[in-house]
Every structure is written in C-alpha cells, then in structure tokens.
Amino acid sequence: MKILGIIAEYNPFHNGHLYHLSEAKKVTQADYIVAVMSGNFLQRGEPAIINKWIRAEMALNSGIDLVIELPFVFSTQDANGFAFGAVKLLDSLQIIDYLCFGCETADLDILYPISKFLQIEKQEYKDIIK
C-alpha cells in the first residue's frame, strides 16, 4: 500500500488542484491520499474565502481520502513555518510514502539555485523583505 501526502490550502479548490491530484496519484501510483490543509485562516493570517468544512468536502469529493487540519499556529505562518508544520504533521503519521507539491515551474535550473539561496539566506536579507 502506497500513501501520498499533499499539503494544501484549496482556497478555493479549482481545476489546477484537481490536475495536481490526478498527476500526483498517477506518478506515485498511490493507493490513498492524505492532505494536510489549513483551517479557516491561511498563510500569514489571511482568512479563507471558503470555510474549512466546505474546502475539506471538496477535497474528499476530488479524490483525497483523508483531510487533516494544519494547526492554526502553523497555518498562519509564512511559507517556511507553514511547510515545516505540515511536513512535520505528515511525518508524524509514519505512513506517508510520497510527498507531492505544486509549483509555478518545473524548471529545476530555476528552482535549485533558489532553494540553495533560501537555505543560506542571511538575517539582513530576511529583515529587508519583512
């Protein structure tokens, strides 16, 4: 049995999300999908435009087998805090075989240098972009 983990907000759920789920399941050949989803408040404290119950129902109706709410303390953080909490939650389940996520580009020549930069960014830079 293979289980796929997804981290999402689905605010709102749309065809791009459906495509992502379909492709992720096809690539991983997962039997089940577990999604960690923010509640009524999203990254940086922004309120969701659709409540968490409706978004969870939309996710379940679109092929996700289990939706787990990301605790408020993580769901309202910046991207790093959000991702940290969600990955930690999925890891704590000790059942996830794959973690899939969407991004704006699949060009690794763009993504890899950015990821390296973010790993070593200086406090001065963090202070400037606040």
C-alpha positions, 0 to 999 in steps of 0.5 A: 500500500502506497500513501501520498501526502499533499499539503494544501490550502484549496482556497478555493479548490479549482481545476489546477488542484484537481490536475495536481491530484490526478498527476500526483496519484498517477506518478506515485501510483498511490493507493490513498491520499492524505492532505494536510490543509489549513483551517479557516485562516491561511498563510500569514493570517489571511482568512479563507474565502471558503470555510474549512468544512466546505474546502475539506468536502471538496477535497474528499469529493476530488479524490483525497481520502483523508483531510487533516487540519494544519494547526492554526499556529502553523497555518498562519505562518509564512511559507517556511513555518507553514511547510515545516508544520505540515511536513512535520504533521505528515511525518508524524503519521509514519505512513506517508510514502510520497510527498507531492507539491505544486509549483509555478515551474518545473524548471529545476535550473530555476528552482535549485539555485533558489532553494540553495539561496533560501537555505543560506539566506542571511538575517539582513536579507530576511529583515529587508523583505519583512 
